[in-house]
């Protein structure tokens, strides 16, 4: 399959927001294209995340969004692979793996020590994909959330 991966910018807001909205729906959130667009616009405008789009036939069909973190034991920058999505019509073609590989390359390009991610226990696709891509399950830590 022919595809290309490009770093997204504010110029790609519309196509990125459409995919981001579908991603949120996948995680059982209400569709809200405009609010998602504003969220992404802030990320782009404030350089708060890096997004890569996978493009097939001049149409963005998937994305990965990375946020910068810092690792306390390695004393280096690392990236949080926060969001990964490929449109259902394009799944099973290796595009998720391509986006993950691009994220790994981004770590090398930016001098980061690696990637971390979390996914729902019920995400069977992700939970089989990530180990195949070299991620190791971290059974040593508990992750907690505090919401305002």
C-alpha positions in Angstrom: 0.0 0.0 0.0 1.3 3.4 -0.9 1.2 6.0 1.9 3.2 8.8 3.3 3.5 10.2 6.8 3.7 13.9 7.3 4.1 16.1 10.4 0.8 18.0 10.8 0.5 21.7 11.3 -2.2 24.3 11.7 -2.7 24.0 7.9 -3.9 20.5 8.5 -6.4 21.4 11.2 -9.6 20.4 9.4 -8.4 16.9 8.4 -6.8 16.3 11.7 -9.9 17.4 13.6 -12.1 15.0 11.6 -9.9 12.1 12.5 -9.6 13.3 16.1 -13.4 13.4 16.4 -13.7 9.8 15.1 -11.0 8.8 17.6 -13.0 10.3 20.5 -16.2 8.6 19.3 -14.2 5.3 19.3 -13.6 6.0 23.0 -17.3 6.5 23.6 -17.3 10.3 23.6 -20.0 12.5 22.1 -19.1 13.8 18.6 -18.0 17.4 18.9 -16.0 18.4 15.9 -15.8 22.1 16.7 -14.6 21.6 20.3 -12.0 19.0 19.1 -10.9 21.5 16.4 -10.4 24.2 19.1 -8.5 21.7 21.3 -6.1 20.8 18.4 -5.7 24.4 17.3 -4.4 25.2 20.8 -2.0 22.3 20.7 -0.7 23.5 17.3 -0.6 27.2 18.2 1.2 26.6 21.5 3.5 23.8 20.3 2.2 21.5 23.0 2.1 18.3 20.9 3.4 16.8 17.8 1.0 15.1 15.4 1.8 12.9 12.4 -0.7 12.1 9.7 -0.7 9.0 7.5 -1.9 10.0 4.1 -3.3 7.6 1.4 -4.3 8.9 -2.0 -3.9 12.5 -0.8 -6.3 12.0 2.1 -5.3 11.8 5.8 -6.6 8.5 7.1 -4.9 8.2 10.5 -2.8 10.1 13.1 -0.6 9.8 16.1 -0.3 12.6 18.7 2.7 12.8 21.0 3.2 14.9 24.1 6.6 15.7 25.6 7.3 14.3 29.1 10.5 13.8 31.1 11.6 10.5 32.6 12.9 10.7 36.2 15.2 7.7 36.1 16.7 8.2 32.7 16.9 12.0 33.2 15.8 12.6 29.6 12.9 13.7 27.5 10.4 11.0 26.5 7.3 11.1 24.5 3.8 10.1 25.5 2.0 8.4 22.6 -1.3 9.8 23.7 -3.5 9.2 20.7 -3.3 6.7 17.8 -6.1 6.3 15.3 -6.6 4.9 11.8 -9.9 5.2 10.0 -11.8 1.9 10.1 -11.7 1.7 6.2 -7.9 1.6 6.3 -7.2 -0.7 9.2 -5.3 -4.0 8.8 -2.9 -2.4 6.3 0.0 -1.7 8.6 -0.7 2.0 9.0 -0.8 2.0 12.8 2.6 0.2 12.8 3.9 2.9 10.3 2.7 5.7 12.7 4.3 4.0 15.7 7.6 3.6 13.7 7.4 7.3 12.8 7.0 8.0 16.5 10.1 6.0 17.3 12.0 7.9 14.7 10.8 11.1 16.2 12.3 10.0 19.5 15.6 9.6 17.8 15.3 12.9 16.0 14.5 14.8 19.2 17.0 13.0 21.5 14.3 11.4 23.6 14.8 8.2 25.5 11.6 6.5 24.3 7.8 6.3 24.2 5.3 5.5 26.8 1.6 4.9 26.3 -1.5 3.6 28.0 -4.6 2.1 26.6 -7.8 0.6 28.0 -7.7 -3.0 29.1 -10.6 -3.6 26.7 -8.7 -2.3 23.7 -7.9 -5.8 22.2 -6.4 -4.4 19.0 -4.1 -2.0 20.8 -3.1 -4.6 23.5 -2.0 -7.0 20.7 -0.5 -4.3 18.5 1.8 -2.6 21.0 3.8 -5.7 22.1 4.2 -6.6 18.4 5.8 -3.1 18.0 8.3 -3.6 20.8 6.4 -2.1 23.7 6.7 -3.9 27.0 3.8 -4.2 29.4 4.6 -2.4 32.7 2.9 -4.4 35.4 4.9 -2.6 38.1 3.1 0.7 38.2 -0.5 1.7 39.0 -1.8 4.6 37.0 -4.2 7.0 38.8 -6.2 9.9 37.6 -7.5 13.0 39.5 -10.1 15.0 37.6 -11.3 18.5 38.6 
